[in-house]
Amino acid sequence: MDGETEAKELPCVRAIDSCSLEVANWKKYQETLKYQFDAFYGEKSTQQEVYVGSVQPILRHLLEGQNASVLAYGPTGAGKTHTMLGSPEQPGVIPRALMDLLQLAREESAEGRPWDVSVAMSYLEIYQEKVLDLLDPASGDLVIREDCRGNILIPGLTQKP
């Protein structure tokens, strides 16, 4: 769009605060739909802000034996892969979480509580209703199952230490 047209257009998504946003109704532009989230990060948010606000707080739970998942959701080209992997200059969620998790384990060991830590992870993508194992792309479309306790399982999903 040329600068003149672009300047007249209002954004279709607007942050209300750090946990909510509103989306313009494309049929009736004066009307908006409001959504609440645990956190909301705009296009100017840094890798550090996303990580510190949404991922770092759950790491301590891992040392207590709980599982954790991080979900990146959005349309193609929205930056999900960049948010998860990042770059050498701006690491994403995965490298930051692994570094911090290992640091937490070292700190616990230094306080006289020796830890035998093993970390395993899976990395998957759901695209056009196909579940793809990103650590073993040749495995094909995987199925999602639920056990009797309501836990979600993906048989055949690779776990790498």
Secondary structure, 3 states (H helix, E strand, C coil): CCHHHHHHCCCCEEEEECCEEEEECCCCCCCEEEEECCCCCCCCCCHHHHHHHHHHHHHHHHHCCCCCCCCCCCCCCCCHHHHHHECCCCECHHHHHHHHHHHHHHHHHHCCCCCCCCCCECCEEEECCEEEECCCHHHCEECCEECCCCCEECCCCCCEC
